[in-house]
Amino acid sequence: LTGRLSLRTHPWLTDHTVGSTTLVPGTALLELALQATATDHLEELALHTPLVIPREGAVDVQVHINSPDDTDTRSLTIYSRSENAPAEAPWRHHATAVLGAKTSRIETGRSHDDLSMWPPAGAVRCADEELAALYGDYEANGFVYGPAFRGLTAAWRLGDEVFAEVRLPEHVHSEASAYNLHPALLDAALHAAAFAPSGSLPQGSVPFSFTGVTLHAANASSLRVRLSPADPNSGQAAVSVLIADDTGTPVASVEALAVRPLAVDELRAAERAVQRAELFDMHWVEVPSDGLVSGGASVAVLDDADDLVGLAAEGGGVPGVVVLRCPDAGGGGGV
């Protein structure tokens, strides 16, 4: 799979920044992996290096599905580089996935995973003040979420679990049909982990790996979400994620989402790579016709070089700038 990402083609990415750096969320890399495969299940997706989007221009993206190994297991890798990079420039490796067998999207999972009863009995709603303060707390840790990523509308606590309602904001609502699960919607669902009593996903951290990802349905624009502590023996900060639409119909599940602090040196290295590429990017800038001339010089546009002699013979003098129209060669033409 090949593609291109930019702030022009995917403006919602503008709303996901760390400091002043626009960062592709891990949920978008998960979406790329699901889009590239014929399976609805990933055994694991491990994230390696940040994918930074430049303020101008774009990055080319490649998703490779590799040949089966000795156990008939396929892996998937995700790479990117500047759109104007020379052919010999290296690609940056961002993620590796292990593909699972194709599953049925009509499976509903275990009975106690049913989210049709909403909100769950006994759940205590989080105060509006907590939701209002959430993104200020994130920003204090360097993570700035714009409107597209602020889809969390309500949250509840029940024991060590958190339940949440998430909806794509109006200005991106129509984009849901273009994705298995819109990355901004899934990312907003994970923000609810901040309300877990134990702080399952500490703020200031980013996804490190998704384990046991199963997609049951696509194109949802609003979600019901349950976040539960993952295996406490794993030694990682992790949660399991269950997702349904606003009727309780299963959408997706993640057995374990593990996070880690964002390494500043990794982010800076990714930024520098983008900045170096931008130094050699070629940009065409339209120049107005009067910008071609300085110092009050005159301009003559001619169809034939011999016309210049005639122009001088007419007493007009020699113009300061001469633009000669080139004959149409192979359909090109020009001046």
FENMO-V188739 format. One record per backbone hydrogen bond with DSSP energy under -1.0 kcal/mol. CO is the residue of the C=O (numbers start at 0). NH is the residue of the N-H. If there is no record, write none. Layout:
CO;NH
CO;NH
//
This chain:
0;62
2;60
4;58
5;9
9;12
10;13
11;14
12;15
14;145
15;22
16;143
17;20
20;17
21;52
24;27
24;28
25;29
26;30
27;31
28;32
29;33
30;34
31;35
39;214
40;99
41;212
42;211
43;97
44;209
45;95
50;23
57;82
58;4
59;80
60;2
61;78
63;76
68;71
72;68
73;98
74;65
75;96
76;63
77;93
77;94
78;61
79;91
80;59
81;84
85;88
91;79
93;47
94;77
95;45
96;75
97;42
97;43
103;106
109;112
110;113
119;122
123;156
126;130
127;131
128;132
132;136
133;137
134;138
135;139
137;140
137;142
138;141
141;18
143;16
145;148
146;149
150;166
153;164
154;125
155;162
156;123
157;160
160;157
161;226
162;155
163;224
164;152
164;153
165;222
168;171
171;174
172;175
174;177
175;178
178;218
179;218
181;185
182;186
183;187
184;188
185;189
188;191
189;192
190;193
191;194
192;195
195;198
203;261
205;259
207;46
208;257
209;44
210;254
210;255
211;254
212;41
213;252
220;167
222;165
223;243
224;163
225;241
226;161
227;239
230;233
236;258
237;229
238;256
239;227
240;253
241;225
242;250
242;251
243;223
244;247
248;244
250;215
250;216
251;242
252;213
253;240
255;210
256;238
257;207
257;208
259;205
262;266
263;267
264;268
265;269
266;270
267;271
268;272
269;273
270;274
271;275
272;276
273;277
274;278
276;279
287;290
288;291
293;296
297;320
299;322
301;324
303;306
304;307
305;309
306;310
307;311
308;312
309;313
310;315
311;314
320;299
322;301
328;331
333;325
//
